[in-house]
Protein backbone atom coordinates (compact mmCIF):
# COMPACT_ATOMS: atom_id res chain seq x y z
CA UNK A 1 0.00 0.00 0.00
CA UNK A 2 1.11 3.52 -0.69
CA UNK A 3 2.37 5.35 2.37
CA UNK A 4 1.56 8.77 0.88
CA UNK A 5 -1.20 9.45 -1.63
CA UNK A 6 -1.60 12.66 -3.58
CA UNK A 7 -4.66 12.29 -5.79
CA UNK A 8 -4.39 15.56 -7.71
CA UNK A 9 -1.82 15.28 -10.51
CA UNK A 10 -2.49 18.86 -11.55
CA UNK A 11 -4.24 21.88 -10.09
CA UNK A 12 -4.97 25.40 -11.33
CA UNK A 13 -5.62 28.44 -9.17
CA UNK A 14 -6.26 32.08 -9.92
CA UNK A 15 -3.66 34.49 -8.65
CA UNK A 16 -4.52 35.84 -5.15
CA UNK A 17 -6.91 32.96 -4.47
CA UNK A 18 -6.33 30.18 -1.93
CA UNK A 19 -5.71 26.58 -2.98
CA UNK A 20 -5.69 23.27 -1.12
CA UNK A 21 -3.42 20.41 -2.15
CA UNK A 22 -4.52 17.04 -0.83
CA UNK A 23 -2.39 14.45 0.92
CA UNK A 24 -3.40 11.29 2.74
CA UNK A 25 -1.04 8.97 4.54
CA UNK A 26 -0.97 5.45 5.85
CA UNK A 27 0.87 4.44 8.99
CA UNK A 28 0.35 2.48 12.18
CA UNK A 29 3.23 4.27 13.88
CA UNK A 30 1.94 6.65 16.59
CA UNK A 31 5.00 8.88 16.12
CA UNK A 32 5.48 10.36 12.68
CA UNK A 33 6.12 13.63 10.91
CA UNK A 34 4.50 15.10 7.84
CA UNK A 35 6.25 17.45 5.44
CA UNK A 36 5.53 19.44 2.34
CA UNK A 37 8.15 20.33 -0.23
CA UNK A 38 8.01 22.59 -3.27
CA UNK A 39 9.87 21.78 -6.48
CA UNK A 40 9.95 24.67 -8.97
CA UNK A 41 10.85 24.10 -12.60
CA UNK A 42 14.51 24.67 -11.73
CA UNK A 43 14.40 21.33 -9.92
CA UNK A 44 15.47 21.95 -6.35
CA UNK A 45 13.43 20.61 -3.43
CA UNK A 46 12.43 23.33 -0.99
CA UNK A 47 11.11 22.48 2.47
CA UNK A 48 7.87 24.34 3.23
CA UNK A 49 6.19 23.12 6.38
CA UNK A 50 6.19 20.38 9.03
CA UNK A 51 3.50 18.80 11.21
CA UNK A 52 4.24 16.34 13.99
CA UNK A 53 1.79 13.57 14.83
CA UNK A 54 1.47 14.80 18.40
CA UNK A 55 1.07 18.47 17.51
CA UNK A 56 -2.29 19.76 18.67
CA UNK A 57 -2.40 22.75 16.39
CA UNK A 58 -2.13 22.96 12.63
CA UNK A 59 1.26 24.16 11.43
CA UNK A 60 1.56 27.52 9.69
CA UNK A 61 4.46 29.15 7.87
CA UNK A 62 3.62 32.45 6.26
CA UNK A 63 1.14 31.79 3.46
CA UNK A 64 1.37 28.05 3.98
CA UNK A 65 -0.73 26.13 6.45
CA UNK A 66 -1.22 22.45 6.97
CA UNK A 67 -4.73 21.17 7.59
CA UNK A 68 -3.98 18.16 9.78
CA UNK A 69 -6.87 15.76 10.32
CA UNK A 70 -5.37 12.88 12.24
CA UNK A 71 -8.43 10.63 12.34
CA UNK A 72 -8.76 10.90 8.56
CA UNK A 73 -5.00 10.58 8.09
CA UNK A 74 -4.90 13.64 5.93
CA UNK A 75 -2.39 16.49 5.81
CA UNK A 76 -3.54 18.95 3.20
CA UNK A 77 -1.45 21.97 2.28
CA UNK A 78 -3.27 25.27 2.02
CA UNK A 79 -1.62 28.12 0.14
CA UNK A 80 -3.31 31.45 0.69
CA UNK A 81 -3.13 34.43 -1.67
CA UNK A 82 -1.50 32.47 -4.48
CA UNK A 83 1.32 34.12 -6.39
CA UNK A 84 2.73 33.36 -9.83
CA UNK A 85 5.89 32.10 -8.14
CA UNK A 86 3.88 29.37 -6.42
CA UNK A 87 3.63 27.51 -9.72
CA UNK A 88 5.58 24.31 -9.05
CA UNK A 89 5.34 20.65 -8.11
CA UNK A 90 4.39 20.03 -4.49
CA UNK A 91 5.31 16.86 -2.66
CA UNK A 92 3.88 15.53 0.56
CA UNK A 93 6.18 13.31 2.63
CA UNK A 94 6.04 11.32 5.85
CA UNK A 95 8.75 10.29 8.28
CA UNK A 96 7.98 7.18 10.30
CA UNK A 97 9.82 6.45 13.52
CA UNK A 98 9.34 2.68 13.38
CA UNK A 99 11.04 2.35 9.99
CA UNK A 100 14.21 4.06 11.12
CA UNK A 101 12.99 7.55 10.35
CA UNK A 102 12.77 6.86 6.62
CA UNK A 103 10.95 9.38 4.46
CA UNK A 104 8.18 8.38 2.08
CA UNK A 105 7.13 10.74 -0.69
CA UNK A 106 3.94 11.09 -2.64
CA UNK A 107 3.88 11.39 -6.42
CA UNK A 108 3.34 15.13 -6.31
CA UNK A 109 0.80 17.72 -7.46
CA UNK A 110 1.61 20.20 -10.19
CA UNK A 111 0.20 23.61 -9.31
CA UNK A 112 -0.25 26.31 -11.91
CA UNK A 113 -1.15 29.84 -10.84
CA UNK A 114 -3.08 31.72 -13.49
CA UNK A 115 -2.67 35.51 -13.75
CA UNK B 1 27.12 29.13 -0.48
CA UNK B 2 24.70 26.21 -0.63
CA UNK B 3 24.56 23.94 2.42
CA UNK B 4 24.21 20.76 0.34
CA UNK B 5 26.08 20.53 -2.96
CA UNK B 6 26.06 17.87 -5.63
CA UNK B 7 28.51 17.24 -8.43
CA UNK B 8 28.13 16.95 -11.31
CA UNK B 9 24.86 18.81 -11.91
CA UNK B 10 24.36 17.16 -15.27
CA UNK B 11 25.93 14.05 -16.73
CA UNK B 12 25.44 12.08 -19.92
CA UNK B 13 27.04 8.66 -20.03
CA UNK B 14 26.85 5.43 -21.97
CA UNK B 15 25.50 2.05 -21.00
CA UNK B 16 28.03 0.00 -19.07
CA UNK B 17 30.08 2.93 -17.81
CA UNK B 18 30.87 3.42 -14.13
CA UNK B 19 29.77 6.74 -12.76
CA UNK B 20 29.99 8.44 -9.39
CA UNK B 21 27.76 11.19 -8.07
CA UNK B 22 29.10 13.17 -5.15
CA UNK B 23 27.38 15.01 -2.34
CA UNK B 24 28.91 17.36 0.21
CA UNK B 25 27.28 19.25 3.05
CA UNK B 26 28.27 22.04 5.39
CA UNK B 27 25.26 21.69 7.67
CA UNK B 28 27.07 19.41 10.09
CA UNK B 29 24.30 16.84 9.81
CA UNK B 30 24.88 13.21 10.69
CA UNK B 31 22.36 11.71 8.31
CA UNK B 32 22.65 11.64 4.55
CA UNK B 33 20.43 10.15 1.86
CA UNK B 34 20.34 9.45 -1.85
CA UNK B 35 17.07 9.54 -3.80
CA UNK B 36 16.10 9.26 -7.41
CA UNK B 37 13.17 11.06 -8.97
CA UNK B 38 11.35 9.76 -12.02
CA UNK B 39 8.40 11.51 -13.65
CA UNK B 40 5.13 10.52 -12.00
CA UNK B 41 6.83 8.48 -9.29
CA UNK B 42 7.96 11.05 -6.78
CA UNK B 43 11.21 10.45 -4.90
CA UNK B 44 12.42 6.98 -4.03
CA UNK B 45 15.13 6.21 -1.49
CA UNK B 46 18.25 4.46 -2.78
CA UNK B 47 20.59 4.42 0.25
CA UNK B 48 20.91 6.26 3.52
CA UNK B 49 23.56 6.69 6.18
CA UNK B 50 23.04 7.76 9.78
CA UNK B 51 26.76 8.19 10.45
CA UNK B 52 30.10 7.39 8.84
CA UNK B 53 30.00 3.71 9.86
CA UNK B 54 26.32 3.19 9.09
CA UNK B 55 25.04 2.45 5.57
CA UNK B 56 21.55 1.17 4.83
CA UNK B 57 19.73 0.09 1.71
CA UNK B 58 16.61 1.94 0.73
CA UNK B 59 13.70 0.97 -1.45
CA UNK B 60 15.62 0.69 -4.74
CA UNK B 61 19.30 -0.08 -4.01
CA UNK B 62 19.89 -2.65 -6.76
CA UNK B 63 22.46 -1.42 -9.26
CA UNK B 64 23.81 1.23 -6.89
CA UNK B 65 26.46 1.44 -4.20
CA UNK B 66 27.47 4.20 -1.80
CA UNK B 67 30.43 5.40 0.21
CA UNK B 68 30.37 7.66 3.25
CA UNK B 69 33.87 9.05 3.16
CA UNK B 70 33.34 11.52 5.98
CA UNK B 71 30.49 13.07 7.90
CA UNK B 72 30.20 15.69 5.18
CA UNK B 73 30.54 13.47 2.10
CA UNK B 74 28.31 10.76 0.67
CA UNK B 75 28.89 9.36 -2.81
CA UNK B 76 26.60 7.28 -5.00
CA UNK B 77 28.06 4.95 -7.62
CA UNK B 78 26.52 3.22 -10.58
CA UNK B 79 28.92 0.36 -11.31
CA UNK B 80 27.55 -0.34 -14.77
CA UNK B 81 25.03 2.25 -15.83
CA UNK B 82 21.90 1.22 -17.73
CA UNK B 83 19.33 3.41 -19.52
CA UNK B 84 16.60 2.92 -16.90
CA UNK B 85 18.88 4.64 -14.39
CA UNK B 86 18.26 7.86 -16.28
CA UNK B 87 16.73 10.11 -13.63
CA UNK B 88 17.16 13.14 -11.40
CA UNK B 89 19.22 12.22 -8.34
CA UNK B 90 19.01 14.05 -5.06
CA UNK B 91 21.18 14.03 -2.00
CA UNK B 92 19.62 15.08 1.30
CA UNK B 93 20.75 15.57 4.88
CA UNK B 94 19.06 15.65 8.26
CA UNK B 95 19.93 15.55 11.94
CA UNK B 96 17.36 14.90 14.68
CA UNK B 97 19.88 16.00 17.32
CA UNK B 98 20.05 19.47 15.79
CA UNK B 99 16.44 19.69 14.66
CA UNK B 100 13.80 17.61 16.42
CA UNK B 101 11.65 17.46 13.29
CA UNK B 102 14.50 15.63 11.48
CA UNK B 103 13.60 17.62 8.37
CA UNK B 104 15.51 16.59 5.27
CA UNK B 105 17.30 19.29 3.29
CA UNK B 106 18.07 18.61 -0.33
CA UNK B 107 20.89 19.37 -2.69
CA UNK B 108 20.18 20.88 -6.11
CA UNK B 109 20.03 17.52 -7.86
CA UNK B 110 22.06 15.74 -10.55
CA UNK B 111 20.41 15.05 -13.86
CA UNK B 112 21.82 11.78 -15.19
CA UNK B 113 21.20 10.46 -18.68
CA UNK B 114 22.35 6.98 -19.66
CA UNK B 115 22.39 6.38 -23.40
Boltz contact constraints between the chains, C-beta under 6 A:
constraints:
  - contact:
      token1: [A, 33]
      token2: [B, 101]
      max_distance: 6.0
  - contact:
      token1: [A, 43]
      token2: [B, 109]
      max_distance: 6.0
  - contact:
      token1: [A, 44]
      token2: [B, 108]
      max_distance: 6.0
  - contact:
      token1: [A, 45]
      token2: [B, 106]
      max_distance: 6.0
  - contact:
      token1: [A, 47]
      token2: [B, 103]
      max_distance: 6.0
  - contact:
      token1: [A, 50]
      token2: [B, 101]
      max_distance: 6.0
  - contact:
      token1: [A, 50]
      token2: [B, 103]
      max_distance: 6.0
  - contact:
      token1: [A, 101]
      token2: [B, 102]
      max_distance: 6.0
  - contact:
      token1: [A, 103]
      token2: [B, 104]
      max_distance: 6.0
  - contact:
      token1: [A, 105]
      token2: [B, 42]
      max_distance: 6.0
  - contact:
      token1: [A, 105]
      token2: [B, 43]
      max_distance: 6.0
  - contact:
      token1: [A, 106]
      token2: [B, 42]
      max_distance: 6.0
  - contact:
      token1: [A, 107]
      token2: [B, 42]
      max_distance: 6.0
  - contact:
      token1: [A, 108]
      token2: [B, 42]
      max_distance: 6.0
